[in-house]
Amino acid sequence: MSRATMVLTILVLVTLILVTPGLMGRPSELSSIPILIIGLAKDQTEIVVDVEGAVQAYFYDRIVLQVDSLPAGFSAGREENETYTLYLRVPVNESVAYRIHTYLEDQGGNYFEYNITLTTQREDDNRTVLTVVLDDEDRDPVIQVTSPSDFRWSVPRRGSR
């Protein structure tokens, strides 16, 4: 009986820690953690690159997305202040790699940043495979995703402004 009460008490306290800042009008730092999502449109002619709050909708002070092809030829970027999410649509091109850079600033003065390199290739069954190289990681830097699945990766906090 006492063990169950202790476990329940801990769960209630953790819930209160996460909920209380939101009730006071300030989101918790946990809610500002962003996620980078990369997937294919249904017709497999465009790549959709999206960045948003991983836990819940979060109002970021600034979001920047930049996509450049390697070798040079295609470049697209967007930057918005005071927004919840930002996305870009990029044409599928199996002959180039795309360098994707994302940068976000939260309301607490923290910034989040991440870099990846993306290539696409078509399999024999006509499905497109996304190959993602995690440029900022030392271990296991390559992930492959086959459509209709998408790539999801949390954008780590890099520091404070």
OpenMM code with the backbone's topology and positions (N, CA, C; nanometers):
from openmm import Vec3, app, unit

residues = "MET SER ARG ALA THR MET VAL LEU THR ILE LEU VAL LEU VAL THR LEU ILE LEU VAL THR PRO GLY LEU MET GLY ARG PRO SER GLU LEU SER SER ILE PRO ILE LEU ILE ILE GLY LEU ALA LYS ASP GLN THR GLU ILE VAL VAL ASP VAL GLU GLY ALA VAL GLN ALA TYR PHE TYR ASP ARG ILE VAL LEU GLN VAL ASP SER LEU PRO ALA GLY PHE SER ALA GLY ARG GLU GLU ASN GLU THR TYR THR LEU TYR LEU ARG VAL PRO VAL ASN GLU SER VAL ALA TYR ARG ILE HIS THR TYR LEU GLU ASP GLN GLY GLY ASN TYR PHE GLU TYR ASN ILE THR LEU THR THR GLN ARG GLU ASP ASP ASN ARG THR VAL LEU THR VAL VAL LEU ASP ASP GLU ASP ARG ASP PRO VAL ILE GLN VAL THR SER PRO SER ASP PHE ARG TRP SER VAL PRO ARG ARG GLY SER ARG".split()
positions = [
    Vec3(0.0823, -0.1191, 0.0000),
    Vec3(0.0000, 0.0000, 0.0000),
    Vec3(0.0872, 0.1263, 0.0000),
    Vec3(0.1890, 0.1302, 0.0844),
    Vec3(0.2717, 0.2503, 0.0934),
    Vec3(0.3565, 0.2694, -0.0321),
    Vec3(0.3981, 0.1603, -0.0957),
    Vec3(0.4756, 0.1730, -0.2204),
    Vec3(0.3891, 0.2324, -0.3307),
    Vec3(0.2672, 0.1865, -0.3420),
    Vec3(0.1760, 0.2400, -0.4429),
    Vec3(0.1502, 0.3882, -0.4186),
    Vec3(0.1363, 0.4279, -0.2933),
    Vec3(0.1140, 0.5679, -0.2592),
    Vec3(0.2352, 0.6525, -0.2965),
    Vec3(0.3550, 0.6007, -0.2715),
    Vec3(0.4766, 0.6746, -0.3057),
    Vec3(0.4889, 0.6921, -0.4568),
    Vec3(0.4621, 0.5868, -0.5322),
    Vec3(0.4703, 0.5943, -0.6779),
    Vec3(0.3677, 0.6937, -0.7306),
    Vec3(0.2459, 0.6878, -0.6793),
    Vec3(0.1407, 0.7801, -0.7218),
    Vec3(0.1772, 0.9243, -0.6867),
    Vec3(0.2326, 0.9461, -0.5692),
    Vec3(0.2739, 1.0802, -0.5274),
    Vec3(0.3817, 1.1359, -0.6207),
    Vec3(0.4784, 1.0539, -0.6578),
    Vec3(0.5845, 1.0971, -0.7490),
    Vec3(0.5261, 1.1347, -0.8849),
    Vec3(0.4357, 1.0527, -0.9364),
    Vec3(0.3736, 1.0821, -1.0657),
    Vec3(0.2940, 1.2129, -1.0608),
    Vec3(0.2221, 1.2365, -0.9518),
    Vec3(0.1453, 1.3599, -0.9377),
    Vec3(0.2390, 1.4805, -0.9313),
    Vec3(0.3487, 1.4696, -0.8568),
    Vec3(0.4436, 1.5803, -0.8468),
    Vec3(0.5096, 1.6113, -0.9809),
    Vec3(0.5488, 1.5102, -1.0554),
    Vec3(0.6088, 1.5318, -1.1874),
    Vec3(0.5083, 1.6004, -1.2795),
    Vec3(0.3839, 1.5567, -1.2752),
    Vec3(0.2786, 1.6192, -1.3565),
    Vec3(0.2619, 1.7662, -1.3190),
    Vec3(0.2619, 1.7953, -1.1907),
    Vec3(0.2492, 1.9345, -1.1464),
    Vec3(0.3670, 2.0198, -1.1918),
    Vec3(0.4866, 1.9640, -1.1890),
    Vec3(0.6051, 2.0379, -1.2336),
    Vec3(0.5930, 2.0746, -1.3810),
    Vec3(0.5399, 1.9832, -1.4620),
    Vec3(0.5276, 2.0088, -1.6051),
    Vec3(0.4096, 2.0982, -1.6390),
    Vec3(0.3005, 2.0915, -1.5621),
    Vec3(0.1791, 2.1645, -1.5930),
    Vec3(0.1790, 2.3058, -1.5350),
    Vec3(0.2365, 2.3254, -1.4182),
    Vec3(0.2291, 2.4536, -1.3483),
    Vec3(0.2801, 2.5721, -1.4304),
    Vec3(0.3955, 2.5658, -1.4988),
    Vec3(0.4381, 2.6828, -1.5776),
    Vec3(0.3359, 2.7225, -1.6834),
    Vec3(0.2730, 2.6240, -1.7454),
    Vec3(0.1705, 2.6546, -1.8454),
    Vec3(0.0493, 2.7211, -1.7843),
    Vec3(0.0120, 2.6820, -1.6639),
    Vec3(-0.1007, 2.7435, -1.5953),
    Vec3(-0.0702, 2.8867, -1.5563),
    Vec3(0.0558, 2.9168, -1.5331),
    Vec3(0.0973, 3.0519, -1.4955),
    Vec3(0.1248, 3.1387, -1.6182),
    Vec3(0.1045, 3.0844, -1.7374),
    Vec3(0.1256, 3.1610, -1.8593),
    Vec3(0.2646, 3.1516, -1.9156),
    Vec3(0.3502, 3.0712, -1.8547),
    Vec3(0.4862, 3.0519, -1.9060),
    Vec3(0.5022, 2.9052, -1.9421),
    Vec3(0.5381, 2.8753, -2.0642),
    Vec3(0.5608, 2.7352, -2.1000),
    Vec3(0.6867, 2.6823, -2.0330),
    Vec3(0.6884, 2.5534, -2.0024),
    Vec3(0.8079, 2.4930, -1.9440),
    Vec3(0.9160, 2.4800, -2.0510),
    Vec3(1.0413, 2.4691, -2.0082),
    Vec3(1.1512, 2.4546, -2.1033),
    Vec3(1.1352, 2.3266, -2.1850),
    Vec3(1.0770, 2.2230, -2.1242),
    Vec3(1.0545, 2.0970, -2.1942),
    Vec3(0.9650, 2.1171, -2.3160),
    Vec3(0.8673, 2.2063, -2.3057),
    Vec3(0.7743, 2.2249, -2.4170),
    Vec3(0.8390, 2.2943, -2.5363),
    Vec3(0.9540, 2.3580, -2.5188),
    Vec3(1.0159, 2.4295, -2.6302),
    Vec3(1.1075, 2.3417, -2.7144),
    Vec3(1.1295, 2.2175, -2.6752),
    Vec3(1.2174, 2.1291, -2.7527),
    Vec3(1.1563, 2.1065, -2.8917),
    Vec3(1.2291, 2.1412, -2.9986),
    Vec3(1.1758, 2.1264, -3.1342),
    Vec3(1.2110, 1.9907, -3.1966),
    Vec3(1.1340, 1.9567, -3.2996),
    Vec3(1.1589, 1.8348, -3.3757),
    Vec3(1.1632, 1.8709, -3.5244),
    Vec3(1.2590, 1.8093, -3.5935),
    Vec3(1.2732, 1.8253, -3.7382),
    Vec3(1.2081, 1.7037, -3.8035),
    Vec3(1.1159, 1.7275, -3.8949),
    Vec3(1.0443, 1.6195, -3.9641),
    Vec3(1.0676, 1.6351, -4.1136),
    Vec3(1.1067, 1.5244, -4.1789),
    Vec3(1.1273, 1.5247, -4.3233),
    Vec3(1.0512, 1.4070, -4.3815),
    Vec3(0.9653, 1.4353, -4.4775),
    Vec3(0.8868, 1.3301, -4.5409),
    Vec3(0.8622, 1.3628, -4.6867),
    Vec3(0.7986, 1.2703, -4.7541),
    Vec3(0.7679, 1.2868, -4.8960),
    Vec3(0.6204, 1.3165, -4.9147),
    Vec3(0.5910, 1.4028, -5.0118),
    Vec3(0.4520, 1.4225, -5.0515),
    Vec3(0.4007, 1.2913, -5.1109),
    Vec3(0.2702, 1.2733, -5.1144),
    Vec3(0.2120, 1.1471, -5.1625),
    Vec3(0.2547, 1.1127, -5.3046),
    Vec3(0.2694, 1.2142, -5.3903),
    Vec3(0.3095, 1.1870, -5.5287),
    Vec3(0.4605, 1.1677, -5.5435),
    Vec3(0.5350, 1.1788, -5.4334),
    Vec3(0.6795, 1.1564, -5.4268),
    Vec3(0.7603, 1.2479, -5.5182),
    Vec3(0.7076, 1.3674, -5.5460),
    Vec3(0.7826, 1.4647, -5.6260),
    Vec3(0.8416, 1.5757, -5.5406),
    Vec3(0.7968, 1.5850, -5.4137),
    Vec3(0.8473, 1.6889, -5.3255),
    Vec3(0.8810, 1.6314, -5.1885),
    Vec3(0.9845, 1.6894, -5.1289),
    Vec3(1.0222, 1.6589, -4.9917),
    Vec3(0.9672, 1.7715, -4.9049),
    Vec3(0.9009, 1.7359, -4.7970),
    Vec3(0.8478, 1.8356, -4.7046),
    Vec3(0.9389, 1.8375, -4.5823),
    Vec3(0.9979, 1.9542, -4.5531),
    Vec3(1.0860, 1.9727, -4.4382),
    Vec3(1.0113, 2.0634, -4.3400),
    Vec3(0.9887, 2.0137, -4.2184),
    Vec3(0.9086, 2.0851, -4.1201),
    Vec3(0.9811, 2.0870, -3.9865),
    Vec3(0.9703, 2.1964, -3.9128),
    Vec3(1.0238, 2.2034, -3.7775),
    Vec3(0.9162, 2.2658, -3.6889),
    Vec3(0.8963, 2.2038, -3.5706),
    Vec3(0.7907, 2.2472, -3.4792),
    Vec3(0.8201, 2.1934, -3.3411),
    Vec3(0.7370, 2.2262, -3.2452),
    Vec3(0.7534, 2.1770, -3.1090),
    Vec3(0.7319, 2.0272, -3.1023),
    Vec3(0.8197, 1.9570, -3.0311),
    Vec3(0.8107, 1.8106, -3.0232),
    Vec3(0.7040, 1.7647, -2.9248),
    Vec3(0.6854, 1.8377, -2.8165),
    Vec3(0.5942, 1.7954, -2.7120),
    Vec3(0.4548, 1.8528, -2.7344),
    Vec3(0.4475, 1.9790, -2.7697),
    Vec3(0.3208, 2.0472, -2.7940),
    Vec3(0.3489, 2.1690, -2.8802),
    Vec3(0.2424, 2.2360, -2.9237),
    Vec3(0.2619, 2.3595, -2.9999),
    Vec3(0.3338, 2.4602, -2.9112),
    Vec3(0.4386, 2.5226, -2.9645),
    Vec3(0.5186, 2.6180, -2.8874),
    Vec3(0.5412, 2.7414, -2.9728),
    Vec3(0.5304, 2.8575, -2.9139),
    Vec3(0.5451, 2.9846, -2.9835),
    Vec3(0.6918, 3.0279, -2.9788),
    Vec3(0.7662, 2.9981, -3.0870),
    Vec3(0.9091, 3.0305, -3.0942),
    Vec3(0.9289, 3.1772, -3.1304),
    Vec3(1.0347, 3.2368, -3.0757),
    Vec3(1.0699, 3.3745, -3.1120),
    Vec3(1.1186, 3.3819, -3.2557),
    Vec3(1.1895, 3.2775, -3.3009),
    Vec3(1.2462, 3.2795, -3.4363),
    Vec3(1.2716, 3.1376, -3.4830),
    Vec3(1.2398, 3.1106, -3.6100),
    Vec3(1.2711, 2.9823, -3.6739),
    Vec3(1.3337, 3.0125, -3.8097),
    Vec3(1.4436, 2.9418, -3.8397),
    Vec3(1.5102, 2.9538, -3.9692),
    Vec3(1.5258, 2.8143, -4.0282),
    Vec3(1.4873, 2.7968, -4.1536),
    Vec3(1.5110, 2.6734, -4.2289),
    Vec3(1.5838, 2.7107, -4.3570),
    Vec3(1.6913, 2.6382, -4.3871),
    Vec3(1.7671, 2.6626, -4.5090),
    Vec3(1.7987, 2.5288, -4.5744),
    Vec3(1.7704, 2.5172, -4.7047),
    Vec3(1.8004, 2.3958, -4.7809),
    Vec3(1.8812, 2.4367, -4.9035),
    Vec3(1.9991, 2.3745, -4.9197),
    Vec3(2.0858, 2.4005, -5.0348),
    Vec3(2.1255, 2.2677, -5.0971),
    Vec3(2.1267, 2.2627, -5.2299),
    Vec3(2.1689, 2.1397, -5.2971),
    Vec3(2.3207, 2.1347, -5.3084),
    Vec3(2.3715, 2.0131, -5.3109),
    Vec3(2.5143, 1.9864, -5.3299),
    Vec3(2.5271, 1.8969, -5.4525),
    Vec3(2.5818, 1.9340, -5.5629),
    Vec3(2.6454, 2.0621, -5.5916),
    Vec3(2.5410, 2.1737, -5.5978),
    Vec3(2.5899, 2.2964, -5.5928),
    Vec3(2.5030, 2.4137, -5.5886),
    Vec3(2.4099, 2.4172, -5.7094),
    Vec3(2.2964, 2.4759, -5.6919),
    Vec3(2.1987, 2.4870, -5.7990),
    Vec3(2.0616, 2.5176, -5.7430),
    Vec3(2.0276, 2.4553, -5.6320),
    Vec3(1.8990, 2.4812, -5.5677),
    Vec3(1.9244, 2.5380, -5.4293),
    Vec3(1.8498, 2.6404, -5.3948),
    Vec3(1.8594, 2.6985, -5.2621),
    Vec3(1.7226, 2.7533, -5.2240),
    Vec3(1.6781, 2.7212, -5.1043),
    Vec3(1.5515, 2.7726, -5.0538),
    Vec3(1.5665, 2.7951, -4.9044),
    Vec3(1.5113, 2.9033, -4.8600),
    Vec3(1.5186, 2.9321, -4.7173),
    Vec3(1.3990, 3.0121, -4.6729),
    Vec3(1.3644, 2.9938, -4.5471),
    Vec3(1.2574, 3.0720, -4.4858),
    Vec3(1.3000, 3.1073, -4.3451),
    Vec3(1.2568, 3.2230, -4.3023),
    Vec3(1.2820, 3.2678, -4.1662),
    Vec3(1.1581, 3.3423, -4.1194),
    Vec3(1.1108, 3.3076, -4.0001),
    Vec3(0.9957, 3.3778, -3.9444),
    Vec3(1.0184, 3.4028, -3.7972),
    Vec3(0.9696, 3.5170, -3.7526),
    Vec3(0.9707, 3.5502, -3.6118),
    Vec3(0.8316, 3.5257, -3.5548),
    Vec3(0.8272, 3.4887, -3.4284),
    Vec3(0.7023, 3.4680, -3.3565),
    Vec3(0.6085, 3.3751, -3.4325),
    Vec3(0.6449, 3.2488, -3.4353),
    Vec3(0.5653, 3.1485, -3.5060),
    Vec3(0.5728, 3.0145, -3.4337),
    Vec3(0.4801, 2.9269, -3.4665),
    Vec3(0.4754, 2.7946, -3.4058),
    Vec3(0.5505, 2.6893, -3.4871),
    Vec3(0.5529, 2.7052, -3.6176),
    Vec3(0.6119, 2.6042, -3.7052),
    Vec3(0.6611, 2.6711, -3.8332),
    Vec3(0.7464, 2.6014, -3.9044),
    Vec3(0.7954, 2.6513, -4.0328),
    Vec3(0.8233, 2.5310, -4.1215),
    Vec3(0.7920, 2.5415, -4.2494),
    Vec3(0.8185, 2.4303, -4.3397),
    Vec3(0.8625, 2.4805, -4.4767),
    Vec3(0.9286, 2.3903, -4.5494),
    Vec3(0.9701, 2.4144, -4.6878),
    Vec3(0.9338, 2.2926, -4.7708),
    Vec3(0.9086, 2.3147, -4.8985),
    Vec3(0.8891, 2.2050, -4.9944),
    Vec3(1.0058, 2.2086, -5.0918),
    Vec3(1.0686, 2.0931, -5.1114),
    Vec3(1.1886, 2.0816, -5.1932),
    Vec3(1.1632, 1.9758, -5.3008),
    Vec3(1.1991, 2.0013, -5.4262),
    Vec3(1.1774, 1.9003, -5.5299),
    Vec3(1.2670, 1.7778, -5.5090),
    Vec3(1.2122, 1.6603, -5.5358),
    Vec3(1.2922, 1.5378, -5.5282),
    Vec3(1.3859, 1.5358, -5.6476),
    Vec3(1.5140, 1.5153, -5.6212),
    Vec3(1.6145, 1.5081, -5.7269),
    Vec3(1.7191, 1.4065, -5.6810),
    Vec3(1.7208, 1.2910, -5.7449),
    Vec3(1.8094, 1.1828, -5.7034),
    Vec3(1.9554, 1.2077, -5.7384),
    Vec3(1.9829, 1.3098, -5.8165),
    Vec3(2.1222, 1.3343, -5.8572),
    Vec3(2.1949, 1.4339, -5.7659),
    Vec3(2.1248, 1.4878, -5.6656),
    Vec3(2.1894, 1.5829, -5.5750),
    Vec3(2.1638, 1.5429, -5.4304),
    Vec3(2.2459, 1.5974, -5.3430),
    Vec3(2.2235, 1.5868, -5.1991),
    Vec3(2.1758, 1.7236, -5.1518),
    Vec3(2.0975, 1.7249, -5.0472),
    Vec3(2.0498, 1.8500, -4.9903),
    Vec3(2.1086, 1.8685, -4.8511),
    Vec3(2.1620, 1.9845, -4.8270),
    Vec3(2.2116, 2.0213, -4.6942),
    Vec3(2.1002, 2.1013, -4.6270),
    Vec3(2.0528, 2.0517, -4.5119),
    Vec3(1.9409, 2.1149, -4.4420),
    Vec3(1.9909, 2.1680, -4.3079),
    Vec3(1.9659, 2.2966, -4.2864),
    Vec3(2.0068, 2.3628, -4.1619),
    Vec3(1.8813, 2.4188, -4.0957),
    Vec3(1.8659, 2.3922, -3.9657),
    Vec3(1.7540, 2.4493, -3.8917),
    Vec3(1.8058, 2.5176, -3.7660),
    Vec3(1.7427, 2.6303, -3.7331),
    Vec3(1.7816, 2.7102, -3.6176),
    Vec3(1.6544, 2.7676, -3.5561),
    Vec3(1.6423, 2.7550, -3.4237),
    Vec3(1.5249, 2.8063, -3.3536),
    Vec3(1.5673, 2.8781, -3.2266),
    Vec3(1.4914, 2.9800, -3.1891),
    Vec3(1.5101, 3.0492, -3.0620),
    Vec3(1.3785, 3.0431, -2.9860),
    Vec3(1.3850, 2.9986, -2.8595),
    Vec3(1.2630, 2.9918, -2.7800),
    Vec3(1.2436, 3.1189, -2.6982),
    Vec3(1.1356, 3.1248, -2.6228),
    Vec3(1.1032, 3.2441, -2.5446),
    Vec3(1.1929, 3.2605, -2.4227),
    Vec3(1.2638, 3.1546, -2.3848),
    Vec3(1.3520, 3.1607, -2.2694),
    Vec3(1.4935, 3.2019, -2.3023),
    Vec3(1.5196, 3.2387, -2.4278),
    Vec3(1.6545, 3.2810, -2.4658),
    Vec3(1.7451, 3.1665, -2.5066),
    Vec3(1.6918, 3.0463, -2.5235),
    Vec3(1.7709, 2.9312, -2.5678),
    Vec3(1.7662, 2.9207, -2.7194),
    Vec3(1.8724, 2.8673, -2.7782),
    Vec3(1.8669, 2.8411, -2.9212),
    Vec3(1.8981, 2.6943, -2.9483),
    Vec3(1.8349, 2.6434, -3.0537),
    Vec3(1.8431, 2.5040, -3.0957),
    Vec3(1.8894, 2.5051, -3.2405),
    Vec3(1.9802, 2.4127, -3.2734),
    Vec3(2.0359, 2.4146, -3.4088),
    Vec3(2.0742, 2.2731, -3.4494),
    Vec3(2.0568, 2.2423, -3.5800),
    Vec3(2.0938, 2.1104, -3.6289),
    Vec3(2.1184, 2.1148, -3.7782),
    Vec3(2.2083, 2.0263, -3.8253),
    Vec3(2.2439, 2.0160, -3.9672),
    Vec3(2.2364, 1.8707, -4.0108),
    Vec3(2.1792, 1.8484, -4.1278),
    Vec3(2.1781, 1.7143, -4.1865),
    Vec3(2.2040, 1.7252, -4.3363),
    Vec3(2.2410, 1.6125, -4.3956),
    Vec3(2.2509, 1.6013, -4.5406),
    Vec3(2.1542, 1.4926, -4.5838),
    Vec3(2.0738, 1.5217, -4.6850),
    Vec3(1.9678, 1.4311, -4.7299),
    Vec3(1.9879, 1.3940, -4.8758),
    Vec3(1.9770, 1.2644, -4.9053),
    Vec3(1.9739, 1.2173, -5.0439),
    Vec3(1.8510, 1.1303, -5.0616),
    Vec3(1.8072, 1.1165, -5.1867),
    Vec3(1.6934, 1.0302, -5.2183),
    Vec3(1.7337, 0.9322, -5.3263),
    Vec3(1.6716, 0.8158, -5.3220),
    Vec3(1.6915, 0.7166, -5.4284),
    Vec3(1.5651, 0.6343, -5.4401),
    Vec3(1.5382, 0.5874, -5.5607),
    Vec3(1.4177, 0.5100, -5.5867),
    Vec3(1.4522, 0.3613, -5.5843),
    Vec3(1.3706, 0.2829, -5.5113),
    Vec3(1.3896, 0.1381, -5.5049),
    Vec3(1.3206, 0.0715, -5.6227),
    Vec3(1.3435, -0.0606, -5.6378),
    Vec3(1.2842, -0.1359, -5.7477),
    Vec3(1.1313, -0.1345, -5.7452),
    Vec3(1.0723, -0.1278, -5.6250),
    Vec3(0.9262, -0.1271, -5.6149),
    Vec3(0.8686, 0.0153, -5.6256),
    Vec3(0.9494, 0.1100, -5.6758),
    Vec3(0.9111, 0.2479, -5.7029),
    Vec3(0.8866, 0.3311, -5.5767),
    Vec3(0.9324, 0.2839, -5.4622),
    Vec3(0.9245, 0.3649, -5.3398),
    Vec3(1.0542, 0.4429, -5.3248),
    Vec3(1.0433, 0.5617, -5.2707),
    Vec3(1.1596, 0.6472, -5.2523),
    Vec3(1.2176, 0.6278, -5.1132),
    Vec3(1.3502, 0.6158, -5.1065),
    Vec3(1.4216, 0.6018, -4.9794),
    Vec3(1.4915, 0.7334, -4.9500),
    Vec3(1.4699, 0.7836, -4.8291),
    Vec3(1.5418, 0.9017, -4.7817),
    Vec3(1.6614, 0.8546, -4.7016),
    Vec3(1.7798, 0.8992, -4.7379),
    Vec3(1.9001, 0.8677, -4.6616),
    Vec3(1.9463, 0.9966, -4.5952),
    Vec3(1.9482, 0.9946, -4.4628),
    Vec3(1.9795, 1.1137, -4.3844),
    Vec3(2.1131, 1.0930, -4.3150),
    Vec3(2.2058, 1.1841, -4.3376),
    Vec3(2.3344, 1.1837, -4.2675),
    Vec3(2.3264, 1.2912, -4.1597),
    Vec3(2.3435, 1.2491, -4.0355),
    Vec3(2.3368, 1.3407, -3.9215),
    Vec3(2.4729, 1.4075, -3.9060),
    Vec3(2.4885, 1.5220, -3.9673),
    Vec3(2.6181, 1.5904, -3.9720),
    Vec3(2.6712, 1.6279, -3.8338),
    Vec3(2.5828, 1.6495, -3.7377),
    Vec3(2.6249, 1.6936, -3.6050),
    Vec3(2.6484, 1.5785, -3.5069),
    Vec3(2.6418, 1.4543, -3.5538),
    Vec3(2.6574, 1.3376, -3.4654),
    Vec3(2.7870, 1.2638, -3.4967),
    Vec3(2.8468, 1.2051, -3.3938),
    Vec3(2.9675, 1.1248, -3.4112),
    Vec3(2.9349, 0.9772, -3.4333),
    Vec3(2.8309, 0.9279, -3.3644),
    Vec3(2.7948, 0.7863, -3.3727),
    Vec3(2.6700, 0.7669, -3.4571),
    Vec3(2.6652, 0.6564, -3.5305),
    Vec3(2.5497, 0.6200, -3.6125),
    Vec3(2.4952, 0.7385, -3.6922),
    Vec3(2.5765, 0.7972, -3.7783),
    Vec3(2.5338, 0.9201, -3.8447),
    Vec3(2.4417, 0.9015, -3.9649),
    Vec3(2.4054, 0.7772, -4.0037),
    Vec3(2.3227, 0.7571, -4.1226),
    Vec3(2.1935, 0.6848, -4.0860),
    Vec3(2.0811, 0.7398, -4.1321),
    Vec3(1.9495, 0.6789, -4.1105),
    Vec3(1.8796, 0.6726, -4.2450),
    Vec3(1.8199, 0.5563, -4.2760),
    Vec3(1.7422, 0.5425, -4.3992),
    Vec3(1.5953, 0.5232, -4.3644),
    Vec3(1.5106, 0.5953, -4.4383),
    Vec3(1.3665, 0.5899, -4.4171),
    Vec3(1.3008, 0.5664, -4.5525),
    Vec3(1.2097, 0.4694, -4.5589),
    Vec3(1.1381, 0.4395, -4.6830),
    Vec3(0.9973, 0.4960, -4.6736),
    Vec3(0.9544, 0.5669, -4.7791),
    Vec3(0.8194, 0.6233, -4.7792),
    Vec3(0.7171, 0.5098, -4.7707),
    Vec3(0.6078, 0.5284, -4.7030),
    Vec3(0.5500, 0.6538, -4.6566),
    Vec3(0.5962, 0.6977, -4.5167),
    Vec3(0.6920, 0.6305, -4.4568),
    Vec3(0.7453, 0.6741, -4.3273),
    Vec3(0.8200, 0.8051, -4.3452),
    Vec3(0.8403, 0.8764, -4.2329),
    Vec3(0.9157, 1.0004, -4.2400),
    Vec3(1.0288, 0.9983, -4.1377),
    Vec3(1.1200, 1.0916, -4.1531),
    Vec3(1.2337, 1.1064, -4.0633),
    Vec3(1.1964, 1.2088, -3.9565),
    Vec3(1.2207, 1.1742, -3.8295),
    Vec3(1.1935, 1.2652, -3.7176),
    Vec3(1.3142, 1.2662, -3.6258),
    Vec3(1.3603, 1.3877, -3.5920),
    Vec3(1.4785, 1.4000, -3.5068),
    Vec3(1.4654, 1.5256, -3.4216),
    Vec3(1.4910, 1.5125, -3.2932),
    Vec3(1.4828, 1.6307, -3.2078),
    Vec3(1.6030, 1.7216, -3.2347),
    Vec3(1.5767, 1.8502, -3.2339),
    Vec3(1.6796, 1.9516, -3.2571),
    Vec3(1.7347, 1.9893, -3.1198),
    Vec3(1.8627, 1.9606, -3.0946),
    Vec3(1.9164, 1.9828, -2.9593),
    Vec3(1.9412, 2.1300, -2.9272),
    Vec3(1.9319, 2.1590, -2.7988),
    Vec3(1.9652, 2.2922, -2.7477),
    Vec3(2.1167, 2.3085, -2.7581),
    Vec3(2.1605, 2.4209, -2.8148),
    Vec3(2.3029, 2.4473, -2.8339),
    Vec3(2.3561, 2.5564, -2.7412),
    Vec3(2.2673, 2.6339, -2.6799),
    Vec3(2.3134, 2.7399, -2.5910),
    Vec3(2.2069, 2.8424, -2.5652),
    Vec3(2.2485, 2.9585, -2.5120),
    Vec3(2.1589, 3.0690, -2.4822),
    Vec3(2.2059, 3.1935, -2.5556),
    Vec3(2.1102, 3.2781, -2.5884),
    Vec3(2.1422, 3.4052, -2.6544),
    Vec3(2.2035, 3.5015, -2.5569),
] * unit.nanometer
topology = app.Topology()
chain = topology.addChain("A")
for resn in residues:
    res = topology.addResidue(resn, chain)
    for name in ("N", "CA", "C"):
        topology.addAtom(name, app.Element.getBySymbol(name[0]), res)
